[in-house]
Amino acid sequence: MMYSIKMRCSKGGPHEEGGKHISGAERILHEDEVEQELINVYRRAITHERGKPDFINFKIEEIDENDIIYKKRLNINQHQVNSKEEGLSLAKELLKENEVNEESADKAIQTLIDLEDSMHGAMLIDKDSGKRIDNKGIKGVRVTGIASADIAKYRKSLKNDGREGLHLEEALILASKIASCKGIVAELCWSDDPSYVIGYVGTKDNYERIPILKDKGNPIGGRVFFVDSNQLDDDYTLDDLIAYLEKQVVLIE
């Protein structure tokens, strides 16, 4: 039997009442792992660098194992840049190499830069026009139902690649699910953790890790998914795409 554990925490009340987002986490675990991981996730909530929350929400749900699908993790490419400007320029070039129109890439980058608060989820942007095609506002499309199929094996594979750390571990799992979604050609993301300036471009095959995409101390992050609207039709709609991201349980191998 498997369970999904979701945690979200904020300061100043729940998110729905205007509370400031502090942290969130999701785990998919076997029953005998749940108790210890609840403690670990609680500790994460109360020690986060964005502040100590006054609202913490836990949600535990049983998962039907027949509903789970499995996907491979993305390959990691590590890039080197010396400044935020170089990082953003590299991100733009990587997006262009992966079917994203230059105007769309420019609009998306500027939209993330101009955010006054962090996105709770992701913006869906048409890869050709740069137009936002979801209607979820600052909330965005929240990707859930993701975890490693075997966390010990997954961590070992990252270590063998010379890559370790919770940020990378979680971001790579998330990016791998997003890459598996029909209609999404690329992703751009940087974190809302003030001290973490690393971001990435996700493609269908690779996690392009960029060491600087924002100024240190900046507490605002965001995420954009670039959608090929030509892949949407009556048999596979935008609602189907969003449902896959928000509801389909995917374990990354």
C-alpha positions in Angstrom: 0.0 0.0 0.0 1.3 3.5 -0.9 0.5 6.9 0.3 1.0 10.5 -0.9 2.1 13.0 1.8 1.8 16.7 0.9 3.0 19.5 3.1 2.5 23.2 2.5 3.2 26.0 5.0 2.9 29.8 5.1 3.2 32.8 7.4 0.3 35.1 8.1 -2.3 32.4 7.7 -3.2 29.9 4.9 -2.2 30.6 1.3 -5.9 31.0 0.4 -6.2 33.9 2.9 -3.1 35.7 1.7 -0.5 34.0 3.8 3.1 34.2 2.5 4.3 30.9 1.1 7.2 29.4 3.0 7.7 25.9 1.8 6.0 22.8 0.3 6.9 19.1 -0.2 5.5 15.9 -1.5 6.4 12.3 -0.9 5.0 9.1 -2.2 5.8 6.3 0.2 5.1 2.8 1.4 3.0 2.6 4.6 5.9 1.7 6.8 7.8 4.9 5.7 5.1 7.4 6.4 5.6 8.1 10.1 9.3 9.0 9.8 8.9 11.1 6.7 6.2 13.1 8.3 8.7 14.1 11.0 11.3 15.0 8.3 8.9 17.1 6.3 7.7 18.9 9.5 11.3 19.8 10.4 11.8 21.1 6.9 8.7 23.4 7.3 9.9 24.9 10.6 13.5 25.4 9.7 13.1 26.9 6.2 15.2 30.0 5.3 12.1 31.9 4.1 11.0 32.1 7.8 9.1 30.2 10.4 5.5 29.4 9.4 2.4 29.9 11.5 0.3 27.6 9.3 1.3 24.1 8.3 -1.0 21.8 6.4 -0.4 18.0 5.9 -2.5 15.9 3.6 -2.1 12.1 3.5 -3.9 10.1 0.8 -3.8 6.4 -0.2 -2.8 5.8 -3.8 -4.1 3.0 -6.0 -0.9 1.4 -7.3 -2.7 0.5 -10.5 -2.9 4.3 -11.3 0.8 4.9 -11.1 2.9 5.3 -14.2 6.7 5.2 -14.4 9.0 7.6 -16.3 12.8 7.9 -16.7 14.6 10.8 -15.1 16.2 13.5 -17.3 19.9 13.6 -18.0 21.8 16.4 -16.2 23.9 18.9 -18.2 25.8 21.3 -16.0 26.6 24.7 -17.4 28.9 27.5 -16.3 28.1 31.2 -16.2 29.6 34.1 -14.3 26.5 36.3 -13.8 22.7 36.4 -13.8 22.8 38.1 -17.2 24.9 35.3 -18.7 22.6 32.8 -17.1 19.4 34.3 -18.5 21.1 34.6 -22.0 22.0 31.0 -21.9 18.5 30.0 -20.8 17.1 31.9 -23.8 19.4 30.1 -26.2 18.5 26.7 -24.7 14.8 27.4 -25.0 15.3 28.5 -28.7 17.1 25.2 -29.3 14.1 23.4 -28.0 11.3 24.7 -30.2 10.6 27.9 -28.3 10.2 31.0 -30.4 12.6 33.8 -29.4 9.8 36.3 -28.7 8.1 33.7 -26.5 11.3 33.1 -24.6 11.9 36.8 -24.1 8.3 37.3 -22.8 8.6 34.4 -20.4 11.9 35.5 -18.9 10.7 39.1 -18.5 7.4 37.9 -16.9 9.3 35.9 -14.3 11.7 38.8 -13.6 8.7 41.2 -13.1 6.9 39.0 -10.6 6.0 40.8 -7.4 5.5 37.5 -5.6 6.4 33.9 -6.2 4.2 31.7 -8.3 2.5 29.0 -6.4 2.6 26.9 -9.6 3.6 27.4 -13.2 2.4 29.6 -16.1 1.6 27.8 -19.3 2.8 29.8 -22.2 2.4 29.1 -25.9 5.8 28.4 -27.4 5.2 30.4 -30.5 3.2 33.4 -29.5 4.4 33.9 -25.9 0.7 34.2 -24.8 -0.3 32.7 -21.5 -2.9 30.0 -22.1 -3.9 29.0 -18.6 -6.3 31.1 -16.5 -4.9 30.3 -13.1 -3.3 33.7 -12.3 -0.7 33.8 -9.5 -1.7 30.3 -8.4 -0.6 28.7 -11.7 -0.6 25.1 -12.5 0.6 23.1 -9.5 2.4 19.8 -10.5 1.7 17.1 -7.9 1.7 13.3 -7.8 5.5 12.9 -8.2 8.3 11.1 -6.4 11.2 8.8 -7.0 10.3 5.1 -7.6 13.3 4.1 -5.4 14.8 7.0 -3.4 18.0 5.2 -2.4 18.7 4.1 -6.0 17.9 7.6 -7.2 20.2 9.3 -4.8 23.0 6.9 -5.6 22.6 7.6 -9.4 22.9 11.4 -8.6 25.9 10.8 -6.5 27.5 8.7 -9.3 26.9 11.8 -11.5 28.7 13.9 -9.0 25.4 15.7 -8.1 23.8 15.8 -4.7 21.5 18.1 -2.7 17.8 18.3 -1.9 17.1 21.2 -4.3 18.5 19.2 -7.3 16.9 16.0 -6.1 13.4 17.4 -6.0 13.7 19.7 -9.0 14.9 16.9 -11.2 12.0 14.6 -10.3 9.6 17.5 -11.0 11.2 18.4 -14.3 11.2 14.7 -15.4 7.4 14.5 -14.9 6.9 17.8 -16.8 9.1 16.5 -19.7 6.9 13.4 -20.0 3.8 15.5 -20.5 2.5 15.5 -24.1 2.4 19.1 -25.5 5.1 20.6 -23.3 8.4 21.2 -25.2 10.4 23.0 -22.5 10.4 24.5 -19.0 12.1 27.4 -17.3 12.4 27.7 -13.5 14.3 29.4 -10.7 13.7 28.9 -7.0 12.1 31.3 -4.5 14.7 30.4 -1.8 16.7 33.6 -1.3 20.1 32.0 -1.1 19.5 29.5 -4.0 20.3 31.2 -7.3 20.6 28.1 -9.5 17.9 27.5 -12.0 17.3 25.3 -15.0 15.8 24.8 -18.4 14.0 21.4 -18.8 13.7 19.8 -22.2 12.3 16.5 -23.4 15.6 14.8 -22.6 17.7 17.0 -20.4 17.9 19.0 -17.2 20.0 22.0 -18.2 21.3 23.3 -14.9 22.3 27.0 -14.9 24.3 28.1 -11.8 23.0 31.7 -11.7 19.5 32.9 -12.9 18.7 35.5 -10.2 20.3 37.8 -7.6 21.3 36.3 -4.3 18.8 37.3 -1.6 15.9 37.5 -4.1 12.9 35.7 -2.5 10.9 35.5 -5.7 10.9 32.5 -8.0 8.7 31.2 -10.8 8.2 28.5 -13.4 7.0 28.5 -17.0 6.0 25.5 -19.2 6.1 26.1 -22.9 3.3 24.5 -24.7 3.0 23.5 -28.4 -0.6 24.4 -29.0 -0.5 22.5 -32.3 -0.5 19.2 -30.2 -3.8 20.2 -28.6 -7.1 19.1 -30.2 -10.5 17.6 -29.4 -8.9 14.3 -28.3 -6.2 16.0 -26.2 -7.2 19.3 -24.8 -5.5 21.9 -22.5 -7.6 20.5 -19.7 -6.2 17.1 -20.3 -2.6 18.5 -20.2 -3.3 20.2 -16.9 -5.0 17.2 -15.5 -1.9 15.1 -16.2 0.3 17.7 -14.4 -2.0 18.1 -11.4 -3.4 14.7 -10.9 -1.5 11.8 -12.6 0.8 10.0 -10.2 4.2 9.5 -11.8 7.2 7.8 -10.2 10.6 8.6 -11.7 13.1 5.8 -12.2 
